[in-house]
């Protein structure tokens, strides 16, 4: 039973190491997604404002 516990701890440590290794890449990609969403929102607001200003007499 001690051997299985040891193997389980090693597997968990490996998985945590792999997840920790990927965190900077995931954070970078989330930042890129947030930047893209902000650009889309800005474009939509600018388009809405310009269409409102041309529609009003």
C-alpha positions as CSV (number, residue, x, y, z in Angstrom):
1,X,0.0,0.0,0.0
2,X,2.9,2.4,0.7
3,X,4.2,1.9,-2.8
4,X,0.8,2.8,-4.4
5,X,0.7,5.9,-2.2
6,X,4.2,6.8,-3.3
7,X,3.2,6.4,-7.0
8,X,0.0,8.4,-6.5
9,X,2.0,11.2,-4.9
10,X,4.5,11.2,-7.8
11,X,1.7,11.3,-10.4
12,X,-0.1,14.2,-8.6
13,X,3.2,16.1,-8.3
14,X,3.9,15.6,-12.0
15,X,0.4,16.8,-13.0
16,X,0.7,19.8,-10.8
17,X,4.1,20.6,-12.3
18,X,2.7,20.3,-15.9
19,X,-0.3,22.6,-15.0
20,X,2.1,25.1,-13.4
21,X,4.3,25.0,-16.4
22,X,1.3,26.0,-18.6
23,X,0.0,28.8,-16.5
24,X,2.1,31.7,-18.1
25,X,0.9,30.7,-21.6
26,X,-2.7,30.5,-20.5
27,X,-2.5,33.9,-18.8
28,X,-0.9,35.4,-22.0
29,X,-3.7,34.0,-24.2
30,X,-6.4,35.3,-21.8
31,X,-4.8,38.7,-22.0
32,X,-4.9,38.5,-25.8
33,X,-8.6,37.5,-25.7
34,X,-9.4,40.4,-23.4
35,X,-7.6,42.9,-25.7
36,X,-9.5,41.5,-28.7
37,X,-12.8,41.9,-26.9
38,X,-12.0,45.4,-25.9
39,X,-11.1,46.3,-29.5
40,X,-14.4,44.8,-30.7
41,X,-16.4,46.7,-28.1
42,X,-14.6,49.9,-29.0
43,X,-15.3,49.4,-32.7
44,X,-19.0,48.6,-32.0
45,X,-19.4,51.7,-29.8
46,X,-17.7,53.9,-32.4
47,X,-19.9,52.5,-35.1
48,X,-23.0,53.1,-33.0
49,X,-22.0,56.6,-32.2
50,X,-21.3,57.5,-35.8
51,X,-24.6,56.0,-37.0
52,X,-26.5,57.9,-34.3
53,X,-24.9,61.2,-35.3
54,X,-25.7,60.7,-39.0
55,X,-29.3,59.6,-38.3
56,X,-30.1,62.7,-36.2
57,X,-31.2,65.8,-38.2
